[in-house]
Structure formats: C-alpha cells, structure tokens
Amino acid sequence: MTSDEDELVEGIRKGDTRSCNTLVKTYWTDLNFLARRIIGSPDEADDITQDAFINAIKHIDTFENRGNLRAWLRKIVTNQALMALRKKKALKEDSLDDLMLQFDDSGHHLNHFTERPANLDVLAESSQVRERIRQAIDNLPDNYRLTLILRDIQGYTTREVADMTHTTEKNVKVRLHRARLALRNLLGAAFRDTY
C-alpha cells in the first residue's frame, strides 16, 4: 500500500470527510465499471457502487493496511453486486447451445473459417476490439458471464468464485470452460471478418 493510501485510510478512520470524498473520487469509475459488468444495469450499478462505498467507509477498521485497498474495495463491490443478483434472482440459466460451435453428424465443424487467424497484437491494441469483447461477454447468459468476469477478469480463484456464487468448484470450471468456448465462437467470426 502506498503512503497516499495509508493517509487516506487513516483519514477515513478518523472520520475526515475530505478523505471519504477522495476515496470515492479515486475509485468510483473502476468500481462502478465492475458493478456494471456483473449486474448489467447502469442504474443498479450506481446504487451498488454507492452502497459499497458506504460499507467500505463504515467498516474501514477491518481493512488491513498491508493489503491492497483497490482489491479490498473490488471485493466489496463484487459482494454487493452478487447480493443484488441473488435478491432479484436475476441469474438466468439460459443455454449456451446457440453460442457454441456447431458440428455435423461426422463431427466436423459446420462453421468453416479458412481465412488466416487475426494478428493478436493488432487486436489487443484496438479499442474497437475491446468494445466487441465487452459486447460479446454481455451476450453470455448471466451465470456464464458472471463466472467468466469473476474468474478471468477479476482474477478470483475457482474456490472463491464457487463460494461467491454458492455453487461447486466443478460447476465453476464447467461454466468457465463453456463461457470461454462460447466467447471464442462469438468473437471468432467477427475478428476474421474485420482483420
């Protein structure tokens, strides 16, 4: 943790309003983006982010100064978003079948891509590509999208994702694998057509 973060946390612990405002200004965009990715609704994400800051400030004494403040705040937002999803039972168990690669009776792909694969270095630099990836992730059914975001984007372990989503590690692994395959399929044609 940096000395600026130490001062910020100490100010919040002492009840300094300016420190609380600095916390919100510094981390709002990052945390709100995370909440939007999980919950899918900008308005609900705003509420979740606001509630997360209130909880963080209220429970600042539980933060250990040797930890990472941003990671601690991200965990709070993730938990707030998961609670909101559970409350409204928004996790849809939609099928991924329409998003997966299709095979004929002999086991060959029905989608044939004969073009050369895209150059990944060029793709990684493109803001247009990043937006396509975000849109493709948003098109995944809720349980798969949430698992992919928590595991691959936020970097939680399989065990942590299982605990957060109240499922088994095996279920997390299956959802993650299927989400990655669906995402690969969704993005494959778009990348080959564009680049």
N, C-alpha and C positions, 0 to 999 in steps of 0.2 A: 504494500500500500504506500502511496506517495505521501509526502508531508502535507500537501494540499488536502488530500483525502482525510488524513489524520485530523487536521484543523477543522475540516467540515464536519466530521463525525463528532468531535469534541464540542463544536458549536451547537450541534443539534441536541446533544446530551444535556447541554446547559440551557436549552430552550431558546436559543437565539433564532429569531425569525428570519434574519438575513441568511443564516446558514441553511435553514429549511428551504427558502426560496432558491438559493444557489443549487441545492440538491435537485430540485425539480427542474430548473432551467438546464442543468448539465445533463441529466439523464432522461428527460421526458421523451425526446424523439426516439431514442434507442428502445426504451421500454414500451412505448406506445406502438412502435412497429412490431415488436414481438407479440404484444397482445392482439394486434390486428391479424397477424399470421395465424394465431391459434384460434381466435374467436370468429374471425371472418367479417365482423361488422365494425366499421369505424366508430359509430356512436357507442357501442358497447365497449370497444377497446378504450375509448376515452374514460369511461366510468371505471373500468378495471384498472387502468393506469393510475387514476386519481386515488382509488381505494388502496392500491399497492403503496403509493407514497405515504398515505395516512398510516397504514400499518407499519411501514418501514420507520417512520418518524416515531410512532408510538412505541415500537419495540427496538429502538436503536441500541438499547443496552444489551441486546442479545447478539449484536454484531461483534465479532472478534476482530480487533484492529489488525491482526496479522493476515486477515483474509482479504479477498478481492471484493471491494464494495460493489462494483458493477455486477459481478456474478451473484452476489447476495441479493441485490435488487432484482435481477433477472429471475431468480428462483421465486421470489415473492410474486412477481407478475405472472409467472407460469402457474403457480399455485392458484392465484386469484382467477385466472382465465379458466383453469380446469374446474374450479368450483362453479364458475358461472355456466360452463358447459353441462356439468352434472345437474345443476339446478333446472335448467331448461331441457335437459335430456336431448341435447342437440346432436349428439354423436350418432350419425346415421350409419347403419350397417349396409350401405349400398354395395353393390357388386362392382368389382373391378373388371369383370369379363369384357365389357365393351372397350376398355382401355388397353387390354393386353394384346400381344401379338397373336395372330390367328394362324392356325395350321390346317392343312388339308388332311384327308384320310391317310395319306402316306407319311405324314409327319413333317412335310415341308412347309416353310413359311408361305402364307398367302400374300403377304406384303413383300415384294421383292425390291430391294434397293441395290441397284447396280452402280450407282454413282460412287465416286471416291468419297470416303468419310471427310467430314469437315475438319479443318485445322483447329484444334482445341485452343491454341494460343490466341488465335484471332477471335474465336468465340468468347473467350474469357474476358477480353478487353471491351466487348461491345455492350453498351447499355441496353441496346435493343434486345440482345440475347438474354441479359439478366431479367428484363421485363417478361420475356417469353417464358423463362424458367419459373418466375413468380406466378404467372398466369397458369402454367401447367400444374404447379403444385396446388394452386387454389382449386383446380378442377378435380383433384382427387377427392374421393369420399372422406368425410370427416375423420373417421378412425385412422385411416391410412395417412391422411395429410398430417394429423396431429402426431402420429408416431414418427413420420419422416422428419418433421420440424424438430421435435424434441431430441431425437437420436442423432440425425445427421447435421442439422443446422445449429441446434443449441449445444450439442455435444454431451448430453446426458448418457450415462451407461444404460445398457439394456435393463439391468436390475432397477435403476432409478425410474426409467420410463414405465416399467411394469408396475412399480409402486404408485407412481403418479396417476396412472390410468386404471388402476385396480384390475390388472389382468396378470397373466403369467409371462415369464420371460420367453417361453416358447411362442406364445401368441404375438408378443412384440416382434420377435425375429421373423415370424411368418408375415405379419403385416408390413414390416420394413422391407423384406425381400419383394413382396408383391407390389408395394408402393414404388420401389426403385424400378422394377420392371415396367410398370405402367408409365412412370415418368419417362423412362428411356424410350418407350414406344411413342408417347405423346410428342417428345422432342425430336426424335429421330428424323421423321419426315420433314419437319419444319427446318431443321438445320441443313439437311441435304438440299432442300428447295432454295434456301436463302444463300448459302455459301458455297 
